Amino acid sequence: MNTTRHWPQRAFILSRALSRAFSDTPSPTFPLKHVTRSNFESALVELRSHVRAADFVAIDMEMTGVTSAPWRESFEFDRFDIRYLKVKDSAEKFAVLQFGVCPFRWDSLKQSFIAHPHNFFVFARQEIPLDRTSYEFLCQTTSMDFLAKYQFDFNACIHEGISYLSRGQEDEARKRLISPKGDQLTHPSHNLRETTDLPLVRVADVLFTERMKKRLGEWRDDLLQNRVGGPQEEKVPDDLNQQFRTVFFKMCPALSLDGFTSHQLSLIRMVTRKHFKDLTYVCFNGESTSEELVVYTDSESDKARLMEEVKNDHHRRAEMKINAAVGFRHVIDLLSSENKLIVGHNCILDIAHVHSKFLAPLPSTAEEFVSCVNKYFPSIIDTKILLNADYTLQRKMKRSSTSLSSAFSLLCPEIAHGFTRNVLSYEPCVKVEVHVDEMRSSNWNSGAKHEAGYDAFMTGCVFAQACSHLGIDFQLHSPSENLTQNEKLQKHMNLLYLSWINGDIIDLRTGNRSAELSGSNMIRKPYRKILFKNILLLWGFPSKLKPSMIRDCICKTLGPTSVICTYGIDQTAVFVQFSKAELVSDFLNLKETLEQSNDAISHLHPLSQLLEGGNTHAASYETYKEICASPISKVLFADQAEAVGIKWKTELLPSDKEESHDNTRSHLESAMDSPQAVEKSKSRNTEDVVNDSSNKRFCDDIIDSFLKVEKIRRTTNL
């Protein structure tokens, strides 16, 4: 009886459960809007409305590579300005293949974010003839293999990718448009040579011009006699019948020229200008083809009117061509003009690519770079900054899992894995619903990682969840509230990791290095203190030497505590960090002296193993910056230094250059006066060889060499 009484209620509960289970079945694929050339214009219109309504926009990119050489990797011993130069080199040398844009809007009625993920295929091609060179970029095999592993569609990218012009390239194109040679934008072969006569050197050219003069004259005379299109067919030779066709252009009779070479067209243009005042040569560019015409006009005023119309058409079509060639940069302009909060994950390289590809060439200094970025994108958040700004988030991420996919899985498990899992074990998660075209979805299988559109979506979800951990309650968020003005986000705004290796943060408002946020180093291991004035750069040494062996060679000369550490750049170069700054100059002076002396004792010196082969180069840290700043990228650092143009073997510091030659003798004499030098002199028993002049010179060389070492030991208190 009780069972019967409660059956309707149990049936209702079962029905709700089944309904929920059915509705919670994930969609087979993540809803993602793929955009190529074919649907770019319509997608841009749709994206514009989504961005304008968005609270923030997440971005991500897929590139053809990251580092152009192993030594251009980010190192612990890289100074702040060097790190920027390496980011600059990467953005300049590699291409962007996909650009993900995902606007997020908070829906107060649904109490969730509405995301619109867009996946743009991008491919730089020369749409207008700005110069003779074609676009070039590097491909890193590991990066290309990585993309292929995740089923990246290279065919769609190359054949259907959206091209673009940077702001600088667009400005150059518009300058050419208003220049006297502006027609070259729409017809490169038409270079306005009609103002000069072509020399008729070949007999074939003379015969051709005479034939054209006769043919044009007959056509013009027939127009004047009959005022109808074209001469009688029997008057036209068979070989020209296919090349001339009477048409109307701008309400004027015209002769269309087909099947002529560019040189022949130039000759026809010259004949028309020199021999026919009432005929005008016109190059008309249609939607898909261009047409060469000879047009008849009744008067000079008609001719002037015709040329003005043709000129205006050229400019109008050139404007349309430039606007079309701007391509994907319209998306960048949209993000900039709407002044929305831009969110990325570890996005310094992404921002550098945006600057390099769509704004202007990257400047040589970080200060200039951030000034430009801040002008176009005044509000940028790096989710990696947020993940390390809060101790609770750090513990949750365990620092070793700060990649985007790991952060997404840990912070947004309901979104990442679908609602069919047991959600009771999860912490409350900011809800996100995806809208793509007519599709609405809040439940799906995991998307395609390392597609830029999906990665941008993950970035936005991580940001929303991190904001929740920071105490930002989106349920209290009103449509009129601007996240860029949120007090809890202000201290994290415009801070990007220039390097994750040692926590270098660049402030986009000032260009200065910023200290890590409070609490961000609670779990990090402490970094060793690096004094760049204490660092020596060595390259070109024998390949058999390892960093530890180089350290032993130097310590045998300058003392066991003279070198703090050695750091391998690649197999051809190392950093040596000395315990004192003056040891850098001591080493450089000693190296130059040993190489110049080239006596017997140099082969017995502890540094002889390092200097073997005569190709060892040494310099201060500033030379490393000079080498990194070069646009050249050789695989090996030693080859790079040679390509940059460094010919010397030892770069003496400015304070040492004057003393190295003028004061070497006085240093040695003062060293001879020391008790230690006297003891060493006595120990060699030099009086036994006084009478032998050759042996005396050899002994003096030995004494001088050891005295130099002893002098360095004394001056460094070792």
HELIX and SHEET records of a PDB file:
HELIX    1   1 ASN A    2  SER A   23  1                                  22    
HELIX    2   2 ARG A   37  ASN A   39  5                                   3    
HELIX    3   3 PHE A   40  ALA A   53  1                                  14    
HELIX    4   4 PRO A   70  ARG A   72  5                                   3    
HELIX    5   5 PHE A   80  LYS A   93  1                                  14    
HELIX    6   6 THR A  141  LYS A  149  1                                   9    
HELIX    7   7 PHE A  154  GLU A  160  1                                   7    
HELIX    8   8 ARG A  167  ILE A  178  1                                  12    
HELIX    9   9 GLY A  182  LEU A  185  5                                   4    
HELIX   10  10 ARG A  193  THR A  195  5                                   3    
HELIX   11  11 VAL A  203  ASN A  226  1                                  24    
HELIX   12  12 GLU A  233  LYS A  235  5                                   3    
HELIX   13  13 ASP A  238  ASN A  241  1                                   4    
HELIX   14  14 SER A  262  HIS A  275  1                                  14    
HELIX   15  15 GLU A  300  VAL A  326  1                                  27    
HELIX   16  16 ARG A  329  SER A  337  1                                   9    
HELIX   17  17 ILE A  348  VAL A  354  1                                   7    
HELIX   18  18 HIS A  355  LEU A  359  3                                   5    
HELIX   19  19 ALA A  366  TYR A  376  1                                  11    
HELIX   20  20 THR A  383  LEU A  387  1                                   5    
HELIX   21  21 TYR A  391  MET A  397  1                                   7    
HELIX   22  22 LEU A  404  LEU A  411  1                                   8    
HELIX   23  23 PRO A  413  HIS A  417  1                                   5    
HELIX   24  24 VAL A  423  SER A  425  5                                   3    
HELIX   25  25 ALA A  452  HIS A  469  1                                  18    
HELIX   26  26 PHE A  474  LEU A  476  5                                   3    
HELIX   27  27 LEU A  483  GLN A  485  5                                   3    
HELIX   28  28 GLU A  487  GLN A  490  1                                   4    
HELIX   29  29 PHE A  532  ASN A  534  5                                   3    
HELIX   30  30 PRO A  547  LEU A  558  1                                  12    
HELIX   31  31 GLU A  582  SER A  597  1                                  16    
HELIX   32  32 ALA A  600  HIS A  603  5                                   4    
HELIX   33  33 SER A  608  LEU A  611  1                                   4    
HELIX   34  34 TYR A  621  ALA A  629  1                                   9    
HELIX   35  35 PHE A  637  VAL A  644  1                                   8    
HELIX   36  36 PRO A  654  ASP A  662  1                                   9    
HELIX   37  37 THR A  664  MET A  672  1                                   9    
HELIX   38  38 PRO A  675  SER A  683  1                                   9    
HELIX   39  39 THR A  686  VAL A  689  5                                   4    
HELIX   40  40 SER A  693  THR A  715  1                                  23    
SHEET    1   A 6 LYS A  33  VAL A  35  0                                        
SHEET    2   A 6 HIS A 118  PHE A 121  1                                        
SHEET    3   A 6 VAL A  96  ASP A 107 -1                                        
SHEET    4   A 6 PHE A  56  MET A  63 -1                                        
SHEET    5   A 6 LEU A 341  GLY A 344  1                                        
SHEET    6   A 6 ILE A 380  ASP A 382  1                                        
SHEET    1   B 6 LYS A  33  VAL A  35  0                                        
SHEET    2   B 6 HIS A 118  PHE A 121  1                                        
SHEET    3   B 6 VAL A  96  ASP A 107 -1                                        
SHEET    4   B 6 SER A 112  ALA A 115 -1                                        
SHEET    5   B 6 VAL A 432  VAL A 436  1                                        
SHEET    6   B 6 MET A 439  SER A 441 -1                                        
SHEET    1   C 4 PHE A 244  PHE A 249  0                                        
SHEET    2   C 4 CYS A 252  LEU A 257 -1                                        
SHEET    3   C 4 SER A 290  TYR A 296 -1                                        
SHEET    4   C 4 LEU A 279  ASN A 285 -1                                        
SHEET    1   D 3 LEU A 495  SER A 499  0                                        
SHEET    2   D 3 ASP A 504  ASP A 507 -1                                        
SHEET    3   D 3 ARG A 513  SER A 514 -1                                        
SHEET    1   E 4 VAL A 563  ASP A 570  0                                        
SHEET    2   E 4 ALA A 573  PHE A 578 -1                                        
SHEET    3   E 4 ILE A 535  TRP A 539 -1                                        
SHEET    4   E 4 HIS A 617  SER A 620 -1                                        
END                                                                             
